[in-house]
Amino acid sequence: MSIKVKRFRAQPVARLLGGQGELGGLMRMAQLIGRAQQLLREQLPEEVREHVFVGGYRDGKLTLITDRAVWLTWLRYEQPRLLALLHQHREYEAVLGFTLKVRPVRPLKVPPRQTRALSANAADELSSCAADTDDPRLKRALERLAGHAEPSSEPN
């Protein structure tokens, strides 16, 4: 059994991402969405700007995503004004309306850092083991471990 492999010629990245390549349409759509995001944010009140995102374009509708329902309600009332604003630019004449969605942003949960304490007695034992060891790599590792001991709280 043999497997036939098609050999494609390598293409320059500029051609792939530009107008002629396979990804050209996708790149143009991404640029249009980014420009729509910029245009809308320039016209939104300052308290709303950071809560509204352009999520995509499908079937003549531009998807606007917000993180809270209060901004979604505000966007519903502002749809005609925002649509008129977009229609002032030729590339957005095909936009017929908006699809509005709420997607709450949840803060990332940082896992708690688990630190372990090494007592002074354990550090002394590790140091004495390091002193009795002939293997240089093991000796260095034991000395590094002993260095993690909590500083002693006893006065000198």
C-alpha positions in Angstrom: 0.0 0.0 0.0 1.3 3.4 -0.8 0.3 6.9 0.2 0.4 9.6 -2.4 1.3 13.0 -1.1 0.4 16.1 -2.8 3.2 18.6 -2.9 2.2 22.2 -2.6 4.6 25.0 -3.3 5.5 27.2 -0.4 3.8 30.6 -0.6 5.1 33.8 0.9 3.2 34.8 4.0 2.3 38.2 2.5 0.5 36.4 -0.3 -1.4 34.1 2.1 -2.5 36.9 4.4 -3.0 39.4 1.6 -5.9 39.7 -0.9 -5.0 36.7 -3.2 -4.3 34.0 -0.6 -6.6 31.5 1.1 -6.6 33.5 4.3 -7.1 36.8 2.6 -10.9 36.9 3.1 -10.5 36.0 6.8 -7.9 38.8 7.2 -10.1 41.3 5.5 -13.0 40.4 7.8 -10.8 40.7 10.8 -9.6 44.1 9.7 -13.2 45.3 9.1 -14.3 44.0 12.6 -11.3 45.8 14.2 -12.2 49.0 12.4 -15.8 48.7 13.4 -14.7 48.2 17.0 -12.6 51.4 16.7 -15.4 53.5 15.1 -17.9 52.4 17.7 -15.6 53.0 20.7 -14.9 56.5 19.5 -18.6 57.3 19.6 -19.5 55.5 22.8 -19.6 57.4 26.1 -16.5 56.8 28.2 -18.2 54.7 30.9 -19.5 52.2 28.1 -16.3 52.0 25.9 -14.5 49.3 27.9 -17.7 47.1 28.1 -18.6 46.8 24.4 -16.8 44.6 21.9 -17.5 43.7 18.3 -17.7 39.9 18.1 -18.3 39.2 14.4 -20.4 39.7 11.3 -22.9 37.3 9.9 -25.9 37.5 7.7 -25.8 41.3 7.6 -25.6 41.7 11.4 -22.7 42.9 13.4 -22.5 41.1 16.8 -21.9 43.4 19.8 -20.9 41.7 23.0 -21.0 43.3 26.4 -20.1 42.1 29.9 -23.2 43.3 31.7 -26.9 43.4 31.0 -27.1 47.1 31.8 -24.9 47.9 28.9 -27.0 45.6 26.6 -30.1 47.6 27.5 -28.3 50.8 26.7 -27.1 49.3 23.4 -30.7 48.4 22.5 -31.7 52.0 22.7 -28.7 53.2 20.9 -28.9 50.8 17.9 -30.3 53.3 15.4 -27.7 55.9 16.2 -24.8 53.4 16.0 -26.1 51.9 12.8 -26.3 55.4 11.2 -22.8 56.0 12.4 -21.5 52.9 10.7 -23.4 53.6 7.5 -21.4 56.8 7.1 -18.5 54.6 6.1 -18.8 52.7 2.7 -17.4 49.4 4.0 -20.3 49.1 6.5 -23.2 49.9 4.2 -24.1 46.1 4.2 -24.6 46.1 8.0 -28.4 45.8 8.5 -28.5 45.6 12.3 -26.9 44.3 15.4 -27.0 41.0 17.3 -26.5 41.8 21.0 -25.1 39.4 23.5 -24.0 39.4 27.1 -20.9 37.5 28.0 -19.8 38.1 31.6 -16.1 38.3 32.1 -15.1 36.3 35.0 -11.7 37.1 36.6 -9.1 34.4 36.3 -8.7 32.4 39.4 -5.0 32.3 40.3 -4.3 29.0 42.1 -3.0 29.6 45.6 0.7 29.3 45.9 1.7 26.4 47.9 4.9 27.1 49.8 6.5 24.7 52.2 8.6 25.7 55.1 11.9 23.9 56.0 12.8 24.0 59.6 16.3 24.9 60.8 16.8 21.3 62.1 15.9 19.8 58.8 18.4 22.3 57.1 21.1 21.2 59.5 20.5 17.5 58.6 20.6 18.3 54.9 23.8 20.2 55.3 25.4 17.4 57.3 24.3 14.9 54.6 25.8 17.2 51.9 29.1 17.3 53.9 29.2 13.4 54.0 28.4 13.0 50.3 31.1 12.5 47.6 28.9 13.0 44.6 29.3 16.7 43.6 25.8 17.0 42.0 24.0 15.5 44.9 26.1 17.7 47.3 25.0 20.9 45.5 21.4 19.8 45.4 21.4 19.1 49.2 23.0 22.4 49.9 20.4 24.2 47.7 17.7 22.5 49.7 19.2 23.4 53.0 19.3 27.0 51.8 15.5 27.1 51.8 15.3 26.9 55.6 13.4 29.5 57.5 15.7 32.1 59.0 16.1 31.4 62.7 14.3 33.7 65.0 16.9 33.3 67.8 19.1 36.3 68.5 22.8 35.8 67.9 
